[in-house]
Amino acid sequence: MRHKEQVDVPDQPPAGDRRIEILDAAARAFMRQGFAATSLDRVSDEIGSTKGAIYYYYRSKSDLFFGVHRRGMELTEAAIRPPFEKHAGARDRLHAMAFAHTLLVMDQLPYLRVIAQGLELHLLERTNESERANLAEVAALREANENLYIRAIKEGVSSGELRPVDAKLIAKPVLGALNWTSRWYQPRPGETAAARKRLATSIADFVVAGLVKS
């Protein structure tokens, strides 16, 4: 049986918007240590604060973990929706989505690596009502992002720009290839923004090439 640590929650929020700072620190900690080994003490040390600041926004470590996943999904949506909505052909839009997605992985690696680890692996035995509700919310965000890829692929098939494929099925390996970047990518000393863009272009080229008619 789990016991939540009791702390005094401040009456007012910490100065400024601390929520994103807390999520950034938690994402780094979860990326390095994993869910089980990460404590709220470690996260608070990352931001040079007390656990009270964390508890103002998140009542438990699992709530904080869901918060990291939720923000990661929101960042993904913010990256891929603009290219999805571009006035361009489906192939170009899909390429632009894959490019933006890959660039996001590199720019926000802690969030995307935590997402790639998978919620279910960490919270398999954590099934209280609040956690089930959070899991459903994050799953809905993930599905909404996946649906943008499905729609882009369907439109490409309909226009003849892409091979006739099952868009819902093919979106899985497309996202797998993009998200797998979070597993192997490591920033290199002196790496420039231009270098990251070249890498993102290469990965987007690879993903789209598998769908284009030969």
N, C-alpha and C positions, 0 to 999 in steps of 0.2 A: 504494500500500500504506500502510495506516495504522500509525502507531507510537504506542503508548501511552506517555505520560510516566511515568517511574518516580519514585515518591516514597516516603519512609519512612512506613510505616503505624504509628500508635501501638499499643503493646501493650494499652492499656486504652481503652475508649470515652471520649470527652470527657465532662466532668461534666454530669450531667443527661441528659435525652432530647434529643439534638441532631438526631435524624433529621427530625422534623417541621419544625424550624427551617430545616434545610438544604433540604428539599423546598419550603417556603414561599418561600425566597429563590430557588431554581431556577425555580419557577413564575413568579415576577415577572420574572426575567431572560429566560426563554424567551418570555414574553408580549411583552416590550418589544423584544428583539433577534432573536427567532427562533432556531431550533436552530443553524444554521450559524455565526451571529455571536456566540453565547454561549460564553464560555470558563469553565472551572472557576475561573480567577482572578477573573472577574467575580462568580461566585456566592460565592466565599469572601470577597470584598470586601463583599458584601451582608450577611454575618453577622459581619463583623469577625473573621475567623478565617483559618486557613491551609488549603491544599488537603488537608493530612493529615486534617483532620476529615471532609472529604467522602469521601476515599478509604477511610476506615474503613468506610463504609456502601456506597459505590458505586465500582466499579473503573474506570469510564470515563464520559465525558459521555453516551453513549447509555444506559448503565445508569441514570444519574441521570434522564435524560429519560423512560425507562420508569417509574421510580419516581414521577415527577410524574403520569404518566398513570394509574398504578395507584392512587395516592391519590385522584385525581380521580374515578375510577370507584367507589372505596370510599365517598367522600363522597356521591356520587350515590345509591348503594344505600342508605346510611344515611338519606338524605332521603326517598326515595320508598317504601321498604318499609313504614314505619309507617302511612302513609295507605292503602297497598294492603291492609294487613291489618286495617283498621278494620272494625267491624261496621256496615256501611252499604251503601246501594245502589251498584251499579257506577258510575253516573253521578257520584254524590257522591265516591266514592273516586278516580275518574279526575281529577275537578276538583282534589281535594286533592293528588294526586300532581303534577299540572301546576303547582299553586301552589307546592308545596315545591321542585320542580325549578327553577322560575324564581327563587325566592328564593335558592336555593343558588347559581345562576349569579351573582347580584348580590353575594352575600356572599363567594363564593370565586372571583371573576372570573378571577384569573390561572390557576388550575387548569382552569376550564371553557373558557377561551379557548384554552389550549394543547391541550386535548382536541379542540376544534373545528377546530384547524389540521390535525389528522390525522397519525397516526404514519407512514403509508405515504409521505406527501409528503416527510418529513424523512429517512426511513431506507430509501428505495427501494434504495440501493446498499449498504446495510449489512446483509449477509445471513450473518453468521457464525452458528454453531450457537446460541450464547448469545442473540443478538439475535432469532433465529427463535423460540426458546423463550419469551422475554419478550413478543414480539409476540403469540404464541398465547395466553399467559396474559391479557394485557390485552384481547384480542379476546373471550375467554371471559367476562370481567367485563362488557364492554360488551353482549354478547349476553344475559347474565343480566338486566341492567337493562332491556333492550329487551323481554325476555320478560314482565316484570311488566306493562308497558303492553299487550302483546298479550293477556295473560290478562284484564286488566281490561276491555279492549274486547270480547273474546269474551263475557265474562260479561254485559256491558251489552247486547250483541246478543241473547244467549239470553234475558235477562229482558225484552226489549222496550223497555228504556230508551234504547237507541241504535239508529240505523238499521242495517239489514242490510248489513254491509260485510265485506270481507276484512281481518280484524284484523291479520294479519301484514303486509299491504301498507300499511294505513292507519297503523300504528304508525310507519312511516318518516317521513311528513310531520308527524305529531304531534311526534316527537322533533326533526325538523328545525326546526319552529317554535320549540320550547322552547330548543334549543341555539343557534339563531341569535341569541338574546338576547345571547349572549356577544360577538357581533361588533359590535353597535351600542350596547350599554349602556355608559354612562360615569357614574360617580357624580358628582352635582352638588354644588357647595358648599352646605353646610348641609342636605343631604338627610337626612331622618329615616328611622328604621325603619318608621314608619307609611306614609311615601310609597312605600317599596320594597314594602311589603305591598299597597298599592293597585295598584301597577303589576303585581305578580305575580298579583293577582286578575283584573285586566283581561286578561292574557295567557291565564290559565287559562280565563276565560269564553270567549274567542275560540276556543281549541282545542276545548273541549267543545261549543260551539254548532255547530260543523261536523259533529258526529256525532249530535246529538240529532234525533229525528224531528220533522218540521215539522207 
